[in-house]
């Protein structure tokens, strides 16, 4: 596909600025008789569609802002399910909701009491290191006890 001409680009820019198709065509230098051909040109249609539907957000803050917008739109449209989905998506991004997976614990059942205590101490050390490093899920927790009960 050939690139758009400068006049086609001017037409697209005028449309993006809010001009009517007829006013945009006239401002770009097209006669009235060319308006229908211009509007049906695939390059023009793609450029107008791309401007109407911008690329999705990429950063965390942009995604949160988009979810806020989605939530407001869902409420305005009476779509409670979509509003809840946007809220849950935002909560997950902010670390307020953590997906949990099923963990098999059959190995712990076979540990001796001494090995279980050593494992508990190791887990507590790891949690404390994460808390000190600023893990958002552990920031409001008290320091872990590093000695396992006997």
C-alpha positions as CSV (number, residue, x, y, z in Angstrom):
1,X,0.0,0.0,0.0
2,X,1.4,3.4,-0.9
3,X,1.8,6.0,1.8
4,X,-0.7,8.7,2.2
5,X,-0.2,11.9,0.3
6,X,0.4,15.2,2.2
7,X,-3.2,16.3,1.4
8,X,-4.6,13.0,2.7
9,X,-2.6,13.5,5.9
10,X,-3.9,17.0,6.2
11,X,-7.5,15.7,5.8
12,X,-6.9,13.1,8.5
13,X,-5.4,15.7,10.9
14,X,-8.4,18.0,10.3
15,X,-10.8,15.1,11.0
16,X,-8.9,14.4,14.2
17,X,-9.2,18.0,15.2
18,X,-13.0,17.7,15.0
19,X,-13.8,19.1,11.6
20,X,-16.7,17.5,9.6
21,X,-15.6,15.4,6.7
22,X,-16.6,18.1,4.2
23,X,-14.8,20.9,6.1
24,X,-11.7,18.7,6.6
25,X,-11.6,17.9,2.8
26,X,-12.0,21.6,1.9
27,X,-9.2,22.6,4.4
28,X,-6.9,19.9,2.9
29,X,-7.5,21.2,-0.6
30,X,-9.9,18.6,-2.0
31,X,-13.0,19.6,-4.0
32,X,-16.4,18.4,-2.8
33,X,-16.5,15.8,-5.6
34,X,-13.5,14.0,-4.0
35,X,-15.0,13.6,-0.5
36,X,-16.6,10.1,-1.0
37,X,-13.4,8.7,-2.6
38,X,-11.3,10.2,0.2
39,X,-13.5,8.6,2.9
40,X,-13.4,5.2,1.2
41,X,-9.6,5.2,0.8
42,X,-8.2,2.4,2.9
43,X,-5.2,4.4,4.0
44,X,-7.4,7.3,5.3
45,X,-9.8,4.8,7.0
46,X,-6.9,3.1,8.8
47,X,-5.4,6.4,9.9
48,X,-8.7,7.6,11.3
49,X,-9.3,4.2,13.0
50,X,-5.8,4.3,14.5
51,X,-6.4,7.7,15.9
52,X,-9.8,6.7,17.3
53,X,-8.4,3.6,19.1
54,X,-5.0,4.5,20.5
55,X,-2.5,1.8,21.5
56,X,-3.2,0.2,24.8
57,X,-1.4,1.5,27.9
58,X,1.9,0.0,28.8
59,X,2.9,1.0,32.3
60,X,1.4,0.1,35.7
61,X,0.1,3.7,36.3
62,X,-1.4,3.9,32.8
63,X,-3.2,0.5,33.3
64,X,-4.6,1.7,36.6
65,X,-5.8,4.9,35.0
66,X,-7.4,2.9,32.2
67,X,-9.1,0.6,34.8
68,X,-10.4,3.7,36.6
69,X,-11.9,5.0,33.3
70,X,-13.3,1.5,32.6
71,X,-14.9,1.5,36.0
72,X,-16.6,4.9,35.5
73,X,-17.8,3.9,32.0
74,X,-19.2,0.6,33.3
75,X,-21.1,2.3,36.1
76,X,-22.5,4.9,33.6
77,X,-23.6,2.1,31.3
78,X,-25.2,0.1,34.2
79,X,-22.7,-2.8,33.8
80,X,-22.1,-3.8,37.4
81,X,-20.1,-6.9,36.4
82,X,-17.7,-4.8,34.3
83,X,-17.3,-2.3,37.1
84,X,-16.4,-5.1,39.5
85,X,-14.0,-6.6,37.0
86,X,-12.2,-3.2,36.6
87,X,-12.0,-2.8,40.4
88,X,-10.6,-6.3,40.9
89,X,-8.1,-5.7,38.1
90,X,-6.9,-2.6,39.8
91,X,-6.7,-4.3,43.2
92,X,-4.6,-7.1,41.7
93,X,-2.2,-4.6,40.1
94,X,-1.8,-2.8,43.4
95,X,-1.0,-6.0,45.2
96,X,-4.2,-6.0,47.3
97,X,-5.3,-9.3,45.9
98,X,-2.9,-12.2,45.4
99,X,-3.9,-15.2,43.3
100,X,-3.2,-18.3,45.4
101,X,-2.4,-21.7,44.0
102,X,-2.9,-25.1,45.6
103,X,0.3,-26.3,47.3
104,X,0.8,-30.0,48.2
105,X,2.2,-30.4,51.7
106,X,2.7,-34.2,51.7
107,X,6.5,-33.8,52.0
108,X,6.1,-31.9,55.4
109,X,4.0,-34.9,56.7
110,X,7.1,-37.1,56.3
111,X,9.6,-34.7,58.0
112,X,11.0,-35.5,61.4
113,X,10.2,-32.9,64.1
114,X,13.8,-31.5,63.9
115,X,13.7,-31.2,60.1
116,X,10.3,-29.5,60.3
117,X,11.7,-27.0,62.9
118,X,14.7,-26.3,60.6
119,X,12.3,-25.7,57.7
120,X,10.2,-23.4,59.7
121,X,13.2,-21.3,60.7
122,X,14.3,-21.1,57.0
123,X,10.8,-20.0,56.0
124,X,10.7,-17.4,58.7
125,X,14.1,-16.1,57.7
126,X,13.0,-15.8,54.1
127,X,9.8,-13.9,55.1
128,X,11.8,-11.6,57.4
129,X,14.2,-10.8,54.6
130,X,11.3,-10.1,52.2
131,X,9.7,-7.8,54.9
132,X,12.9,-5.9,55.4
133,X,13.4,-5.6,51.7
134,X,10.0,-3.9,51.4
135,X,7.7,-6.6,50.1
136,X,4.3,-4.8,50.0
137,X,2.5,-8.0,51.2
138,X,4.6,-8.1,54.4
139,X,5.2,-4.4,55.1
140,X,2.6,-4.2,57.9
141,X,3.5,-7.5,59.5
142,X,5.6,-7.7,62.7
143,X,9.1,-9.2,62.4
144,X,9.1,-13.0,62.1
145,X,10.3,-15.1,65.1
146,X,13.5,-16.7,63.9
147,X,13.6,-19.4,66.5
148,X,11.2,-22.3,66.2
149,X,9.4,-23.5,69.3
150,X,10.9,-26.8,70.7
